[in-house]
Amino acid sequence: MNVGSRRCILNPVSGTGDHAQWVTRLLDARGFEVLETSGPEDAVRLAMEAGFDEVSELAVCGGDGTINEALRGLAAAEHVADVTLSVIPAGTANLLAENVGIRDIEHGIEVADTGDVRRVDIGMADEQPFVVSCIAGLPADASVSTGGDLKERFGTLAFLLTGAQEALQFDGLTVTLEDRQDGVTEAWSGEALCVLIGNARKFVEKGGQANMEDGLFDVAVVEEMPPQNLVAEGVAHRLLGQQTDGVEHFRTSELRIASDDGPITFSRDGEVTTHEELLLFAEPNSLDLRVGSAYVPDPE
Ligand SMILES: Nc1ncnc2c1ncn2[C@@H]1O[C@H](COP(=O)(O)OP(=O)(O)OP(=O)(O)O)[C@@H](O)[C@H]1O
């Protein structure tokens, strides 16, 4: 039993990869035991161990990929509900940190030590957890192929823009979406360019932080566009600008996505898997997360 214990899982190669030493020194001074990951999936193992050791505070220093691995490890150890998680943004995009008001590494360390704790929703897709989003179609593929340089220059927009360029050769998704919040209703069916399910992130209008405490996903389906369109511009406008023609947007706590045309690729916070159908549900108020003072519980 490790009541009151503080541990940090640190990815030494995420982002620019030059943070490990000084971050370890600062965290050590604040009572965190720092364990470095040694390769892909190692944060899953370390978080499982933290769960089995009943660690009460777990900081994750890395990008969204490392956070996703840590969350999967905590889920495997059935420790998600018993830990306070904090994020120290040392990745390239750092979507979760950005969505909970954490500015940079130093700020993340301070928040991990003394920040407010909010009980936020997590999403489950095929029984695996995610916090930020689960996306299918173009940005899911794009998040795999977008190089570090581009990610750094454009931030999150790069996911959309790179994907949009690739859409010239992209066939789209033939999908049916069922809203299962109150019974089963067909929410959308047809040819989609992508399906975006946000827990911590909105994808339409101005985007930004979604309500992480309402027990609902923000779902956006971008309809297939003719390839001769200026696709990159079109997608960016539709998702980030004001124009929402061709975008179906709704909120739900439970959703089933079925492909009518073979397996499709999903990215759960950057973790890529392939499914013919996927069942997603929001687990309301199930994770204690430290947030920065800029975090807005209800960003409407
Ligand atoms: N010691 C290591 N050596 C090599 N790869 C590692 C090591 N530890 C973790 N990894 C892998 O590094 C990858 C990238 O991590 P992460 O997603 O956290 O950072 P990022 O890609 O820089 O940021 P972001 O996801 O925010 O854009 C993950 O797939 C993780 O499994």
PDBQT file of the ligand as one rigid body, heavy atoms in Angstrom, charges set to zero:
ROOT
HETATM    1  N1  LIG A 401      12.541   5.494 -24.514  1.00  0.00    +0.000 N 
HETATM    2  C1  LIG A 401      11.824   5.513 -25.645  1.00  0.00    +0.000 A 
HETATM    3  N2  LIG A 401      12.417   5.374 -26.849  1.00  0.00    +0.000 NA
HETATM    4  C2  LIG A 401      11.719   5.438 -27.997  1.00  0.00    +0.000 A 
HETATM    5  N3  LIG A 401      10.368   5.627 -28.058  1.00  0.00    +0.000 NA
HETATM    6  C3  LIG A 401       9.722   5.770 -26.879  1.00  0.00    +0.000 A 
HETATM    7  C4  LIG A 401      10.407   5.731 -25.618  1.00  0.00    +0.000 A 
HETATM    8  N4  LIG A 401       9.496   5.898 -24.630  1.00  0.00    +0.000 NA
HETATM    9  C5  LIG A 401       8.291   6.061 -25.251  1.00  0.00    +0.000 A 
HETATM   10  N5  LIG A 401       8.426   5.973 -26.587  1.00  0.00    +0.000 N 
HETATM   11  C6  LIG A 401       7.386   6.174 -27.629  1.00  0.00    +0.000 C 
HETATM   12  O1  LIG A 401       7.428   7.523 -28.047  1.00  0.00    +0.000 OA
HETATM   13  C7  LIG A 401       6.268   7.789 -28.819  1.00  0.00    +0.000 C 
HETATM   14  C8  LIG A 401       5.905   9.253 -28.867  1.00  0.00    +0.000 C 
HETATM   15  O2  LIG A 401       5.469   9.694 -27.646  1.00  0.00    +0.000 OA
HETATM   16  P1  LIG A 401       4.397  10.861 -27.436  1.00  0.00    +0.000 P 
HETATM   17  O3  LIG A 401       3.182  10.651 -28.265  1.00  0.00    +0.000 OA
HETATM   18  O4  LIG A 401       4.222  10.973 -25.980  1.00  0.00    +0.000 OA
HETATM   19  O5  LIG A 401       5.172  12.141 -27.934  1.00  0.00    +0.000 OA
HETATM   20  P2  LIG A 401       5.095  13.009 -29.263  1.00  0.00    +0.000 P 
HETATM   21  O6  LIG A 401       4.765  12.161 -30.459  1.00  0.00    +0.000 OA
HETATM   22  O7  LIG A 401       6.353  13.801 -29.303  1.00  0.00    +0.000 OA
HETATM   23  O8  LIG A 401       3.900  14.011 -28.914  1.00  0.00    +0.000 OA
HETATM   24  P3  LIG A 401       2.357  14.139 -29.324  1.00  0.00    +0.000 P 
HETATM   25  O9  LIG A 401       1.721  12.780 -29.295  1.00  0.00    +0.000 OA
HETATM   26  O10 LIG A 401       1.781  15.072 -28.306  1.00  0.00    +0.000 OA
HETATM   27  O11 LIG A 401       2.352  14.762 -30.694  1.00  0.00    +0.000 OA
HETATM   28  C9  LIG A 401       5.206   6.879 -28.228  1.00  0.00    +0.000 C 
HETATM   29  O12 LIG A 401       4.734   6.039 -29.264  1.00  0.00    +0.000 OA
HETATM   30  C10 LIG A 401       5.953   6.061 -27.168  1.00  0.00    +0.000 C 
HETATM   31  O13 LIG A 401       5.531   4.737 -27.154  1.00  0.00    +0.000 OA
ENDROOT
TORSDOF 0
